[in-house]
Amino acid sequence: MDCGCTVHGYQSDISRTWVFGQASARQRKVWSTVKRGQEITLETAKLGLPVGRIDDAVRRYYEGEGWGPGYKLPGLSHRTGHGIGLDGHEPAYLVHGDTSPLQAGMCFPTNRESTFR
């Protein structure tokens, strides 16, 4: 599920996934893989770094887990993230080749925050 809202002209963007019933071992593995991708995003994001390198780091991990390669499904289909603010999707894009340097004040949603219960 992907949704959001507008507050004082600023956009939100949130995605969530649910499993009805008990999660299978494969579903738990996928969840853990995406969670690690989010951790790599936050570990890699450093001021001044070209944002495309964040996507490259996450994609290397996913490919090492057997997803992909590149932008092929299953795996990370299009990008690790995108800027968010007055528009729901705005530069910089956390995608291979984006050379925009990460700067103080830039905001981007990470892959997801969720848990199995």
PDB file as gemmi writes it, atoms N, CA and C in Angstrom:
CRYST1    1.000    1.000    1.000  90.00  90.00  90.00 P 1                      
ATOM      1  N   MET A   1       0.858  -1.170   0.000  1.00  0.00           N  
ATOM      2  CA  MET A   1       0.000   0.000   0.000  1.00  0.00           C  
ATOM      3  C   MET A   1       0.897   1.224   0.000  1.00  0.00           C  
ATOM      4  N   ASP A   2       0.608   2.150  -0.864  1.00  0.00           N  
ATOM      5  CA  ASP A   2       1.383   3.378  -0.981  1.00  0.00           C  
ATOM      6  C   ASP A   2       0.421   4.535  -0.820  1.00  0.00           C  
ATOM      7  N   CYS A   3       0.699   5.424   0.124  1.00  0.00           N  
ATOM      8  CA  CYS A   3      -0.212   6.544   0.344  1.00  0.00           C  
ATOM      9  C   CYS A   3       0.551   7.724   0.923  1.00  0.00           C  
ATOM     10  N   GLY A   4      -0.143   8.807   1.129  1.00  0.00           N  
ATOM     11  CA  GLY A   4       0.455  10.006   1.697  1.00  0.00           C  
ATOM     12  C   GLY A   4      -0.584  11.081   1.864  1.00  0.00           C  
ATOM     13  N   CYS A   5      -0.127  12.255   2.253  1.00  0.00           N  
ATOM     14  CA  CYS A   5      -1.032  13.388   2.444  1.00  0.00           C  
ATOM     15  C   CYS A   5      -0.238  14.680   2.254  1.00  0.00           C  
ATOM     16  N   THR A   6      -0.938  15.794   2.290  1.00  0.00           N  
ATOM     17  CA  THR A   6      -0.325  17.114   2.189  1.00  0.00           C  
ATOM     18  C   THR A   6      -0.628  17.879   3.469  1.00  0.00           C  
ATOM     19  N   VAL A   7       0.400  18.451   4.076  1.00  0.00           N  
ATOM     20  CA  VAL A   7       0.241  19.275   5.278  1.00  0.00           C  
ATOM     21  C   VAL A   7       1.032  20.558   5.067  1.00  0.00           C  
ATOM     22  N   HIS A   8       0.347  21.689   5.094  1.00  0.00           N  
ATOM     23  CA  HIS A   8       0.974  22.998   4.894  1.00  0.00           C  
ATOM     24  C   HIS A   8       1.809  23.031   3.611  1.00  0.00           C  
ATOM     25  N   GLY A   9       1.339  22.358   2.576  1.00  0.00           N  
ATOM     26  CA  GLY A   9       1.998  22.353   1.284  1.00  0.00           C  
ATOM     27  C   GLY A   9       3.080  21.303   1.117  1.00  0.00           C  
ATOM     28  N   TYR A  10       3.433  20.594   2.179  1.00  0.00           N  
ATOM     29  CA  TYR A  10       4.462  19.560   2.093  1.00  0.00           C  
ATOM     30  C   TYR A  10       3.828  18.189   1.944  1.00  0.00           C  
ATOM     31  N   GLN A  11       4.493  17.323   1.184  1.00  0.00           N  
ATOM     32  CA  GLN A  11       3.978  16.000   0.859  1.00  0.00           C  
ATOM     33  C   GLN A  11       4.552  14.937   1.799  1.00  0.00           C  
ATOM     34  N   SER A  12       3.791  13.882   1.979  1.00  0.00           N  
ATOM     35  CA  SER A  12       4.309  12.683   2.636  1.00  0.00           C  
ATOM     36  C   SER A  12       4.212  11.535   1.640  1.00  0.00           C  
ATOM     37  N   ASP A  13       4.936  10.483   1.916  1.00  0.00           N  
ATOM     38  CA  ASP A  13       4.931   9.310   1.040  1.00  0.00           C  
ATOM     39  C   ASP A  13       5.277   8.115   1.907  1.00  0.00           C  
ATOM     40  N   ILE A  14       4.374   7.164   2.006  1.00  0.00           N  
ATOM     41  CA  ILE A  14       4.604   6.023   2.874  1.00  0.00           C  
ATOM     42  C   ILE A  14       4.088   4.761   2.187  1.00  0.00           C  
ATOM     43  N   SER A  15       4.862   3.710   2.281  1.00  0.00           N  
ATOM     44  CA  SER A  15       4.467   2.415   1.727  1.00  0.00           C  
ATOM     45  C   SER A  15       4.506   1.381   2.842  1.00  0.00           C  
ATOM     46  N   ARG A  16       3.540   0.500   2.850  1.00  0.00           N  
ATOM     47  CA  ARG A  16       3.481  -0.565   3.851  1.00  0.00           C  
ATOM     48  C   ARG A  16       3.049  -1.865   3.192  1.00  0.00           C  
ATOM     49  N   THR A  17       3.517  -2.966   3.756  1.00  0.00           N  
ATOM     50  CA  THR A  17       3.173  -4.297   3.282  1.00  0.00           C  
ATOM     51  C   THR A  17       2.649  -5.106   4.450  1.00  0.00           C  
ATOM     52  N   TRP A  18       1.592  -5.853   4.214  1.00  0.00           N  
ATOM     53  CA  TRP A  18       1.023  -6.714   5.239  1.00  0.00           C  
ATOM     54  C   TRP A  18       1.018  -8.149   4.757  1.00  0.00           C  
ATOM     55  N   VAL A  19       1.087  -9.051   5.702  1.00  0.00           N  
ATOM     56  CA  VAL A  19       0.894 -10.475   5.433  1.00  0.00           C  
ATOM     57  C   VAL A  19      -0.323 -10.895   6.228  1.00  0.00           C  
ATOM     58  N   PHE A  20      -1.298 -11.470   5.556  1.00  0.00           N  
ATOM     59  CA  PHE A  20      -2.466 -11.983   6.249  1.00  0.00           C  
ATOM     60  C   PHE A  20      -2.170 -13.412   6.680  1.00  0.00           C  
ATOM     61  N   GLY A  21      -2.354 -13.704   7.957  1.00  0.00           N  
ATOM     62  CA  GLY A  21      -2.020 -15.024   8.483  1.00  0.00           C  
ATOM     63  C   GLY A  21      -0.557 -15.069   8.877  1.00  0.00           C  
ATOM     64  N   GLN A  22       0.004 -16.250   8.882  1.00  0.00           N  
ATOM     65  CA  GLN A  22       1.406 -16.433   9.247  1.00  0.00           C  
ATOM     66  C   GLN A  22       2.309 -16.155   8.044  1.00  0.00           C  
ATOM     67  N   ALA A  23       3.380 -15.416   8.283  1.00  0.00           N  
ATOM     68  CA  ALA A  23       4.348 -15.162   7.221  1.00  0.00           C  
ATOM     69  C   ALA A  23       5.145 -16.432   6.951  1.00  0.00           C  
ATOM     70  N   SER A  24       5.350 -16.725   5.674  1.00  0.00           N  
ATOM     71  CA  SER A  24       6.157 -17.881   5.294  1.00  0.00           C  
ATOM     72  C   SER A  24       7.642 -17.551   5.493  1.00  0.00           C  
ATOM     73  N   ALA A  25       8.474 -18.561   5.437  1.00  0.00           N  
ATOM     74  CA  ALA A  25       9.916 -18.349   5.557  1.00  0.00           C  
ATOM     75  C   ALA A  25      10.404 -17.428   4.436  1.00  0.00           C  
ATOM     76  N   ARG A  26       9.888 -17.614   3.238  1.00  0.00           N  
ATOM     77  CA  ARG A  26      10.289 -16.754   2.115  1.00  0.00           C  
ATOM     78  C   ARG A  26       9.853 -15.314   2.336  1.00  0.00           C  
ATOM     79  N   GLN A  27       8.643 -15.083   2.836  1.00  0.00           N  
ATOM     80  CA  GLN A  27       8.184 -13.721   3.114  1.00  0.00           C  
ATOM     81  C   GLN A  27       9.061 -13.063   4.176  1.00  0.00           C  
ATOM     82  N   ARG A  28       9.428 -13.808   5.195  1.00  0.00           N  
ATOM     83  CA  ARG A  28      10.318 -13.265   6.234  1.00  0.00           C  
ATOM     84  C   ARG A  28      11.698 -12.938   5.669  1.00  0.00           C  
ATOM     85  N   LYS A  29      12.206 -13.772   4.749  1.00  0.00           N  
ATOM     86  CA  LYS A  29      13.497 -13.518   4.120  1.00  0.00           C  
ATOM     87  C   LYS A  29      13.444 -12.247   3.293  1.00  0.00           C  
ATOM     88  N   VAL A  30      12.381 -12.076   2.515  1.00  0.00           N  
ATOM     89  CA  VAL A  30      12.239 -10.857   1.717  1.00  0.00           C  
ATOM     90  C   VAL A  30      12.166  -9.640   2.634  1.00  0.00           C  
ATOM     91  N   TRP A  31      11.384  -9.728   3.709  1.00  0.00           N  
ATOM     92  CA  TRP A  31      11.264  -8.613   4.655  1.00  0.00           C  
ATOM     93  C   TRP A  31      12.636  -8.268   5.230  1.00  0.00           C  
ATOM     94  N   SER A  32      13.394  -9.277   5.641  1.00  0.00           N  
ATOM     95  CA  SER A  32      14.718  -9.053   6.222  1.00  0.00           C  
ATOM     96  C   SER A  32      15.676  -8.446   5.204  1.00  0.00           C  
ATOM     97  N   THR A  33      15.561  -8.871   3.959  1.00  0.00           N  
ATOM     98  CA  THR A  33      16.413  -8.337   2.901  1.00  0.00           C  
ATOM     99  C   THR A  33      16.120  -6.859   2.683  1.00  0.00           C  
ATOM    100  N   VAL A  34      14.846  -6.492   2.617  1.00  0.00           N  
ATOM    101  CA  VAL A  34      14.477  -5.088   2.423  1.00  0.00           C  
ATOM    102  C   VAL A  34      14.885  -4.258   3.643  1.00  0.00           C  
ATOM    103  N   LYS A  35      14.729  -4.813   4.841  1.00  0.00           N  
ATOM    104  CA  LYS A  35      15.155  -4.107   6.058  1.00  0.00           C  
ATOM    105  C   LYS A  35      16.648  -3.824   6.003  1.00  0.00           C  
ATOM    106  N   ARG A  36      17.441  -4.809   5.577  1.00  0.00           N  
ATOM    107  CA  ARG A  36      18.882  -4.591   5.469  1.00  0.00           C  
ATOM    108  C   ARG A  36      19.179  -3.547   4.394  1.00  0.00           C  
ATOM    109  N   GLY A  37      18.412  -3.532   3.319  1.00  0.00           N  
ATOM    110  CA  GLY A  37      18.565  -2.500   2.294  1.00  0.00           C  
ATOM    111  C   GLY A  37      18.355  -1.112   2.869  1.00  0.00           C  
ATOM    112  N   GLN A  38      17.363  -0.969   3.744  1.00  0.00           N  
ATOM    113  CA  GLN A  38      17.120   0.312   4.397  1.00  0.00           C  
ATOM    114  C   GLN A  38      18.301   0.696   5.287  1.00  0.00           C  
ATOM    115  N   GLU A  39      18.824  -0.255   6.016  1.00  0.00           N  
ATOM    116  CA  GLU A  39      19.979   0.023   6.876  1.00  0.00           C  
ATOM    117  C   GLU A  39      21.182   0.466   6.037  1.00  0.00           C  
ATOM    118  N   ILE A  40      21.402  -0.196   4.907  1.00  0.00           N  
ATOM    119  CA  ILE A  40      22.506   0.182   4.022  1.00  0.00           C  
ATOM    120  C   ILE A  40      22.292   1.596   3.490  1.00  0.00           C  
ATOM    121  N   THR A  41      21.044   1.946   3.163  1.00  0.00           N  
ATOM    122  CA  THR A  41      20.726   3.303   2.718  1.00  0.00           C  
ATOM    123  C   THR A  41      21.194   4.315   3.748  1.00  0.00           C  
ATOM    124  N   LEU A  42      20.820   4.106   4.999  1.00  0.00           N  
ATOM    125  CA  LEU A  42      21.152   5.070   6.053  1.00  0.00           C  
ATOM    126  C   LEU A  42      22.641   5.057   6.384  1.00  0.00           C  
ATOM    127  N   GLU A  43      23.285   3.897   6.318  1.00  0.00           N  
ATOM    128  CA  GLU A  43      24.726   3.805   6.577  1.00  0.00           C  
ATOM    129  C   GLU A  43      25.534   4.501   5.478  1.00  0.00           C  
ATOM    130  N   THR A  44      25.058   4.440   4.252  1.00  0.00           N  
ATOM    131  CA  THR A  44      25.783   4.973   3.106  1.00  0.00           C  
ATOM    132  C   THR A  44      25.579   6.473   2.951  1.00  0.00           C  
ATOM    133  N   ALA A  45      24.435   6.986   3.337  1.00  0.00           N  
ATOM    134  CA  ALA A  45      24.087   8.396   3.123  1.00  0.00           C  
ATOM    135  C   ALA A  45      25.002   9.300   3.952  1.00  0.00           C  
ATOM    136  N   LYS A  46      25.891   9.980   3.269  1.00  0.00           N  
ATOM    137  CA  LYS A  46      26.821  10.926   3.898  1.00  0.00           C  
ATOM    138  C   LYS A  46      26.772  12.234   3.119  1.00  0.00           C  
ATOM    139  N   LEU A  47      26.864  13.350   3.822  1.00  0.00           N  
ATOM    140  CA  LEU A  47      26.849  14.648   3.161  1.00  0.00           C  
ATOM    141  C   LEU A  47      27.928  14.702   2.089  1.00  0.00           C  
ATOM    142  N   GLY A  48      27.561  15.214   0.933  1.00  0.00           N  
ATOM    143  CA  GLY A  48      28.476  15.365  -0.182  1.00  0.00           C  
ATOM    144  C   GLY A  48      28.548  14.173  -1.115  1.00  0.00           C  
ATOM    145  N   LEU A  49      28.075  13.024  -0.677  1.00  0.00           N  
ATOM    146  CA  LEU A  49      28.116  11.826  -1.517  1.00  0.00           C  
ATOM    147  C   LEU A  49      27.116  11.957  -2.658  1.00  0.00           C  
ATOM    148  N   PRO A  50      27.499  11.642  -3.895  1.00  0.00           N  
ATOM    149  CA  PRO A  50      26.499  11.606  -4.972  1.00  0.00           C  
ATOM    150  C   PRO A  50      25.410  10.586  -4.613  1.00  0.00           C  
ATOM    151  N   VAL A  51      24.156  11.004  -4.673  1.00  0.00           N  
ATOM    152  CA  VAL A  51      23.065  10.158  -4.178  1.00  0.00           C  
ATOM    153  C   VAL A  51      22.914   8.862  -4.954  1.00  0.00           C  
ATOM    154  N   GLY A  52      23.372   8.831  -6.201  1.00  0.00           N  
ATOM    155  CA  GLY A  52      23.320   7.590  -6.969  1.00  0.00           C  
ATOM    156  C   GLY A  52      24.143   6.480  -6.340  1.00  0.00           C  
ATOM    157  N   ARG A  53      25.160   6.844  -5.591  1.00  0.00           N  
ATOM    158  CA  ARG A  53      25.999   5.832  -4.942  1.00  0.00           C  
ATOM    159  C   ARG A  53      25.247   5.124  -3.811  1.00  0.00           C  
ATOM    160  N   ILE A  54      24.254   5.784  -3.240  1.00  0.00           N  
ATOM    161  CA  ILE A  54      23.423   5.126  -2.221  1.00  0.00           C  
ATOM    162  C   ILE A  54      22.671   3.972  -2.876  1.00  0.00           C  
ATOM    163  N   ASP A  55      22.057   4.255  -4.009  1.00  0.00           N  
ATOM    164  CA  ASP A  55      21.343   3.212  -4.756  1.00  0.00           C  
ATOM    165  C   ASP A  55      22.304   2.095  -5.155  1.00  0.00           C  
ATOM    166  N   ASP A  56      23.507   2.454  -5.590  1.00  0.00           N  
ATOM    167  CA  ASP A  56      24.489   1.441  -5.993  1.00  0.00           C  
ATOM    168  C   ASP A  56      24.808   0.496  -4.835  1.00  0.00           C  
ATOM    169  N   ALA A  57      24.970   1.045  -3.629  1.00  0.00           N  
ATOM    170  CA  ALA A  57      25.304   0.213  -2.468  1.00  0.00           C  
ATOM    171  C   ALA A  57      24.169  -0.747  -2.129  1.00  0.00           C  
ATOM    172  N   VAL A  58      22.944  -0.255  -2.150  1.00  0.00           N  
ATOM    173  CA  VAL A  58      21.788  -1.106  -1.851  1.00  0.00           C  
ATOM    174  C   VAL A  58      21.629  -2.171  -2.925  1.00  0.00           C  
ATOM    175  N   ARG A  59      21.783  -1.777  -4.180  1.00  0.00           N  
ATOM    176  CA  ARG A  59      21.635  -2.712  -5.291  1.00  0.00           C  
ATOM    177  C   ARG A  59      22.694  -3.819  -5.238  1.00  0.00           C  
ATOM    178  N   ARG A  60      23.942  -3.484  -4.860  1.00  0.00           N  
ATOM    179  CA  ARG A  60      24.987  -4.514  -4.718  1.00  0.00           C  
ATOM    180  C   ARG A  60      24.564  -5.556  -3.692  1.00  0.00           C  
ATOM    181  N   TYR A  61      24.004  -5.093  -2.573  1.00  0.00           N  
ATOM    182  CA  TYR A  61      23.539  -6.027  -1.543  1.00  0.00           C  
ATOM    183  C   TYR A  61      22.433  -6.924  -2.094  1.00  0.00           C  
ATOM    184  N   TYR A  62      21.423  -6.324  -2.722  1.00  0.00           N  
ATOM    185  CA  TYR A  62      20.310  -7.118  -3.256  1.00  0.00           C  
ATOM    186  C   TYR A  62      20.803  -8.133  -4.283  1.00  0.00           C  
ATOM    187  N   GLU A  63      21.700  -7.711  -5.163  1.00  0.00           N  
ATOM    188  CA  GLU A  63      22.224  -8.639  -6.158  1.00  0.00           C  
ATOM    189  C   GLU A  63      22.984  -9.776  -5.483  1.00  0.00           C  
ATOM    190  N   GLY A  64      23.705  -9.483  -4.384  1.00  0.00           N  
ATOM    191  CA  GLY A  64      24.391 -10.521  -3.623  1.00  0.00           C  
ATOM    192  C   GLY A  64      23.434 -11.509  -2.984  1.00  0.00           C  
ATOM    193  N   GLU A  65      22.196 -11.075  -2.775  1.00  0.00           N  
ATOM    194  CA  GLU A  65      21.157 -11.935  -2.219  1.00  0.00           C  
ATOM    195  C   GLU A  65      20.390 -12.676  -3.315  1.00  0.00           C  
ATOM    196  N   GLY A  66      20.799 -12.483  -4.571  1.00  0.00           N  
ATOM    197  CA  GLY A  66      20.156 -13.187  -5.683  1.00  0.00           C  
ATOM    198  C   GLY A  66      19.048 -12.418  -6.374  1.00  0.00           C  
ATOM    199  N   TRP A  67      18.866 -11.142  -6.061  1.00  0.00           N  
ATOM    200  CA  TRP A  67      17.826 -10.329  -6.689  1.00  0.00           C  
ATOM    201  C   TRP A  67      18.445  -9.536  -7.822  1.00  0.00           C  
ATOM    202  N   GLY A  68      17.678  -9.315  -8.858  1.00  0.00           N  
ATOM    203  CA  GLY A  68      18.180  -8.531  -9.972  1.00  0.00           C  
ATOM    204  C   GLY A  68      18.644  -9.441 -11.089  1.00  0.00           C  
ATOM    205  N   PRO A  69      19.708  -9.102 -11.802  1.00  0.00           N  
ATOM    206  CA  PRO A  69      20.639  -7.997 -11.586  1.00  0.00           C  
ATOM    207  C   PRO A  69      20.093  -6.666 -12.089  1.00  0.00           C  
ATOM    208  N   GLY A  70      20.790  -5.619 -11.718  1.00  0.00           N  
ATOM    209  CA  GLY A  70      20.405  -4.281 -12.159  1.00  0.00           C  
ATOM    210  C   GLY A  70      19.004  -3.939 -11.718  1.00  0.00           C  
ATOM    211  N   TYR A  71      18.198  -3.562 -12.647  1.00  0.00           N  
ATOM    212  CA  TYR A  71      16.832  -3.143 -12.345  1.00  0.00           C  
ATOM    213  C   TYR A  71      15.821  -4.222 -12.697  1.00  0.00           C  
ATOM    214  N   LYS A  72      16.300  -5.449 -12.917  1.00  0.00           N  
ATOM    215  CA  LYS A  72      15.428  -6.564 -13.275  1.00  0.00           C  
ATOM    216  C   LYS A  72      14.714  -7.093 -12.039  1.00  0.00           C  
ATOM    217  N   LEU A  73      13.444  -7.411 -12.192  1.00  0.00           N  
ATOM    218  CA  LEU A  73      12.669  -7.994 -11.091  1.00  0.00           C  
ATOM    219  C   LEU A  73      12.862  -9.494 -11.059  1.00  0.00           C  
ATOM    220  N   PRO A  74      12.777 -10.191  -9.924  1.00  0.00           N  
ATOM    221  CA  PRO A  74      12.538  -9.552  -8.628  1.00  0.00           C  
ATOM    222  C   PRO A  74      13.791  -8.864  -8.121  1.00  0.00           C  
ATOM    223  N   GLY A  75      13.584  -7.848  -7.359  1.00  0.00           N  
ATOM    224  CA  GLY A  75      14.663  -7.038  -6.815  1.00  0.00           C  
ATOM    225  C   GLY A  75      14.205  -5.614  -6.676  1.00  0.00           C  
ATOM    226  N   LEU A  76      15.144  -4.730  -6.559  1.00  0.00           N  
ATOM    227  CA  LEU A  76      14.840  -3.305  -6.461  1.00  0.00           C  
ATOM    228  C   LEU A  76      14.506  -2.807  -7.849  1.00  0.00           C  
ATOM    229  N   SER A  77      13.244  -2.502  -8.078  1.00  0.00           N  
ATOM    230  CA  SER A  77      12.775  -2.297  -9.447  1.00  0.00           C  
ATOM    231  C   SER A  77      13.227  -0.999 -10.090  1.00  0.00           C  
ATOM    232  N   HIS A  78      13.258   0.102  -9.381  1.00  0.00           N  
ATOM    233  CA  HIS A  78      13.554   1.341 -10.081  1.00  0.00           C  
ATOM    234  C   HIS A  78      14.517   2.270  -9.361  1.00  0.00           C  
ATOM    235  N   ARG A  79      14.488   2.375  -8.063  1.00  0.00           N  
ATOM    236  CA  ARG A  79      15.410   3.243  -7.334  1.00  0.00           C  
ATOM    237  C   ARG A  79      15.271   2.970  -5.849  1.00  0.00           C  
ATOM    238  N   THR A  80      16.268   3.383  -5.113  1.00  0.00           N  
ATOM    239  CA  THR A  80      16.216   3.224  -3.662  1.00  0.00           C  
ATOM    240  C   THR A  80      15.296   4.267  -3.034  1.00  0.00           C  
ATOM    241  N   GLY A  81      15.253   5.460  -3.592  1.00  0.00           N  
ATOM    242  CA  GLY A  81      14.413   6.503  -3.006  1.00  0.00           C  
ATOM    243  C   GLY A  81      14.392   7.743  -3.879  1.00  0.00           C  
ATOM    244  N   HIS A  82      13.778   8.775  -3.343  1.00  0.00           N  
ATOM    245  CA  HIS A  82      13.636  10.039  -4.057  1.00  0.00           C  
ATOM    246  C   HIS A  82      13.482  11.151  -3.040  1.00  0.00           C  
ATOM    247  N   GLY A  83      13.784  12.361  -3.494  1.00  0.00           N  
ATOM    248  CA  GLY A  83      13.548  13.514  -2.649  1.00  0.00           C  
ATOM    249  C   GLY A  83      12.061  13.704  -2.407  1.00  0.00           C  
ATOM    250  N   ILE A  84      11.752  14.373  -1.313  1.00  0.00           N  
ATOM    251  CA  ILE A  84      10.349  14.655  -0.980  1.00  0.00           C  
ATOM    252  C   ILE A  84      10.306  16.004  -0.279  1.00  0.00           C  
ATOM    253  N   GLY A  85       9.259  16.736  -0.519  1.00  0.00           N  
ATOM    254  CA  GLY A  85       9.103  18.061   0.074  1.00  0.00           C  
ATOM    255  C   GLY A  85       7.806  18.654  -0.402  1.00  0.00           C  
ATOM    256  N   LEU A  86       7.893  19.688  -1.251  1.00  0.00           N  
ATOM    257  CA  LEU A  86       6.684  20.300  -1.793  1.00  0.00           C  
ATOM    258  C   LEU A  86       6.043  19.417  -2.848  1.00  0.00           C  
ATOM    259  N   ASP A  87       6.827  18.545  -3.472  1.00  0.00           N  
ATOM    260  CA  ASP A  87       6.307  17.557  -4.410  1.00  0.00           C  
ATOM    261  C   ASP A  87       6.507  16.173  -3.809  1.00  0.00           C  
ATOM    262  N   GLY A  88       5.636  15.244  -4.158  1.00  0.00           N  
ATOM    263  CA  GLY A  88       5.741  13.882  -3.635  1.00  0.00           C  
ATOM    264  C   GLY A  88       6.988  13.168  -4.122  1.00  0.00           C  
ATOM    265  N   HIS A  89       7.399  13.445  -5.352  1.00  0.00           N  
ATOM    266  CA  HIS A  89       8.627  12.902  -5.930  1.00  0.00           C  
ATOM    267  C   HIS A  89       9.387  14.088  -6.503  1.00  0.00           C  
ATOM    268  N   GLU A  90      10.576  14.321  -5.973  1.00  0.00           N  
ATOM    269  CA  GLU A  90      11.386  15.424  -6.484  1.00  0.00           C  
ATOM    270  C   GLU A  90      12.862  15.060  -6.363  1.00  0.00           C  
ATOM    271  N   PRO A  91      13.719  15.786  -7.091  1.00  0.00           N  
ATOM    272  CA  PRO A  91      15.154  15.526  -6.963  1.00  0.00           C  
ATOM    273  C   PRO A  91      15.593  15.749  -5.506  1.00  0.00           C  
ATOM    274  N   ALA A  92      16.581  15.136  -5.074  1.00  0.00           N  
ATOM    275  CA  ALA A  92      17.435  14.212  -5.815  1.00  0.00           C  
ATOM    276  C   ALA A  92      16.818  12.807  -5.801  1.00  0.00           C  
ATOM    277  N   TYR A  93      17.184  12.007  -6.814  1.00  0.00           N  
ATOM    278  CA  TYR A  93      16.699  10.635  -6.905  1.00  0.00           C  
ATOM    279  C   TYR A  93      17.815   9.689  -6.505  1.00  0.00           C  
ATOM    280  N   LEU A  94      17.541   8.814  -5.575  1.00  0.00           N  
ATOM    281  CA  LEU A  94      18.521   7.831  -5.141  1.00  0.00           C  
ATOM    282  C   LEU A  94      18.492   6.686  -6.139  1.00  0.00           C  
ATOM    283  N   VAL A  95      19.124   6.927  -7.302  1.00  0.00           N  
ATOM    284  CA  VAL A  95      19.125   5.991  -8.414  1.00  0.00           C  
ATOM    285  C   VAL A  95      20.498   6.056  -9.075  1.00  0.00           C  
ATOM    286  N   HIS A  96      20.942   4.931  -9.612  1.00  0.00           N  
ATOM    287  CA  HIS A  96      22.237   4.869 -10.276  1.00  0.00           C  
ATOM    288  C   HIS A  96      22.395   6.016 -11.265  1.00  0.00           C  
ATOM    289  N   GLY A  97      23.512   6.704 -11.166  1.00  0.00           N  
ATOM    290  CA  GLY A  97      23.816   7.767 -12.111  1.00  0.00           C  
ATOM    291  C   GLY A  97      23.454   9.160 -11.652  1.00  0.00           C  
ATOM    292  N   ASP A  98      22.637   9.311 -10.593  1.00  0.00           N  
ATOM    293  CA  ASP A  98      22.319  10.657 -10.109  1.00  0.00           C  
ATOM    294  C   ASP A  98      23.534  11.169  -9.345  1.00  0.00           C  
ATOM    295  N   THR A  99      24.145  12.223  -9.867  1.00  0.00           N  
ATOM    296  CA  THR A  99      25.371  12.755  -9.277  1.00  0.00           C  
ATOM    297  C   THR A  99      25.113  13.898  -8.301  1.00  0.00           C  
ATOM    298  N   SER A 100      23.841  14.187  -8.013  1.00  0.00           N  
ATOM    299  CA  SER A 100      23.533  15.257  -7.057  1.00  0.00           C  
ATOM    300  C   SER A 100      24.158  14.929  -5.710  1.00  0.00           C  
ATOM    301  N   PRO A 101      24.920  15.862  -5.139  1.00  0.00           N  
ATOM    302  CA  PRO A 101      25.505  15.582  -3.825  1.00  0.00           C  
ATOM    303  C   PRO A 101      24.443  15.667  -2.733  1.00  0.00           C  
ATOM    304  N   LEU A 102      24.490  14.734  -1.788  1.00  0.00           N  
ATOM    305  CA  LEU A 102      23.586  14.782  -0.648  1.00  0.00           C  
ATOM    306  C   LEU A 102      23.938  16.002   0.189  1.00  0.00           C  
ATOM    307  N   GLN A 103      22.938  16.838   0.465  1.00  0.00           N  
ATOM    308  CA  GLN A 103      23.160  18.084   1.187  1.00  0.00           C  
ATOM    309  C   GLN A 103      22.301  18.132   2.440  1.00  0.00           C  
ATOM    310  N   ALA A 104      22.749  18.897   3.419  1.00  0.00           N  
ATOM    311  CA  ALA A 104      21.963  19.111   4.630  1.00  0.00           C  
ATOM    312  C   ALA A 104      20.601  19.668   4.241  1.00  0.00           C  
ATOM    313  N   GLY A 105      19.561  19.158   4.861  1.00  0.00           N  
ATOM    314  CA  GLY A 105      18.202  19.619   4.607  1.00  0.00           C  
ATOM    315  C   GLY A 105      17.452  18.800   3.574  1.00  0.00           C  
ATOM    316  N   MET A 106      18.158  17.969   2.811  1.00  0.00           N  
ATOM    317  CA  MET A 106      17.458  17.102   1.860  1.00  0.00           C  
ATOM    318  C   MET A 106      16.693  16.040   2.626  1.00  0.00           C  
ATOM    319  N   CYS A 107      15.513  15.731   2.151  1.00  0.00           N  
ATOM    320  CA  CYS A 107      14.684  14.695   2.772  1.00  0.00           C  
ATOM    321  C   CYS A 107      14.379  13.624   1.749  1.00  0.00           C  
ATOM    322  N   PHE A 108      14.413  12.364   2.192  1.00  0.00           N  
ATOM    323  CA  PHE A 108      14.012  11.258   1.329  1.00  0.00           C  
ATOM    324  C   PHE A 108      13.441  10.154   2.182  1.00  0.00           C  
ATOM    325  N   PRO A 109      12.331   9.519   1.707  1.00  0.00           N  
ATOM    326  CA  PRO A 109      11.792   8.388   2.433  1.00  0.00           C  
ATOM    327  C   PRO A 109      12.709   7.184   2.244  1.00  0.00           C  
ATOM    328  N   THR A 110      12.857   6.384   3.279  1.00  0.00           N  
ATOM    329  CA  THR A 110      13.626   5.148   3.156  1.00  0.00           C  
ATOM    330  C   THR A 110      12.703   4.029   2.752  1.00  0.00           C  
ATOM    331  N   ASN A 111      13.263   2.859   2.479  1.00  0.00           N  
ATOM    332  CA  ASN A 111      12.502   1.744   1.915  1.00  0.00           C  
ATOM    333  C   ASN A 111      11.221   1.442   2.670  1.00  0.00           C  
ATOM    334  N   ARG A 112      11.278   1.311   4.001  1.00  0.00           N  
ATOM    335  CA  ARG A 112      10.079   1.071   4.785  1.00  0.00           C  
ATOM    336  C   ARG A 112      10.441   0.823   6.253  1.00  0.00           C  
ATOM    337  N   GLU A 113       9.478   1.008   7.096  1.00  0.00           N  
ATOM    338  CA  GLU A 113       9.560   0.669   8.515  1.00  0.00           C  
ATOM    339  C   GLU A 113       8.359  -0.206   8.819  1.00  0.00           C  
ATOM    340  N   SER A 114       8.575  -1.419   9.180  1.00  0.00           N  
ATOM    341  CA  SER A 114       7.453  -2.291   9.559  1.00  0.00           C  
ATOM    342  C   SER A 114       7.994  -3.493  10.328  1.00  0.00           C  
ATOM    343  N   THR A 115       7.119  -4.276  10.842  1.00  0.00           N  
ATOM    344  CA  THR A 115       7.538  -5.434  11.621  1.00  0.00           C  
ATOM    345  C   THR A 115       6.507  -6.544  11.487  1.00  0.00           C  
ATOM    346  N   PHE A 116       6.959  -7.759  11.691  1.00  0.00           N  
ATOM    347  CA  PHE A 116       6.031  -8.884  11.772  1.00  0.00           C  
ATOM    348  C   PHE A 116       5.497  -8.955  13.186  1.00  0.00           C  
ATOM    349  N   ARG A 117       4.248  -9.322  13.326  1.00  0.00           N  
ATOM    350  CA  ARG A 117       3.656  -9.494  14.659  1.00  0.00           C  
ATOM    351  C   ARG A 117       3.107 -10.896  14.757  1.00  0.00           C  
TER     352      ARG A 117                                                      
END                                                                             
